[in-house]
């Protein structure tokens, strides 16, 4: 079955950086677009960044210029490089993919906490 496993979260000071990773298994990774979402306490889950199978990217306005999504198809891994972190970036970060009629698959999430 499809599994997505995130890692790389942690506690960082404002202005710092983190790189999140999401390793996929049980799917043809290279043909799927991959997304990073986040959910802060008391807020709805929001889309942070997307990368298509062809490598095109899209970002939420709140992270443009600070976050970079990338993928390594040889490693079945999608990354989220987060720079210039702010306290409002504190959230649980999830990777997600949609595999057509099979539906959406989500990872378990990784906590990112930015201290001010």
Secondary structure, 3 states (H helix, E strand, C coil): CCEEEEECCEEEECCCCEEEEEEEECCCHHHCCEEEEEECCCCCCEEEEEECCCCCEEECCCCCCCEEEEEEHHHCEEEEEECCCCHHHCEEEEEEEECHHHCEEECCCEEEEEEC
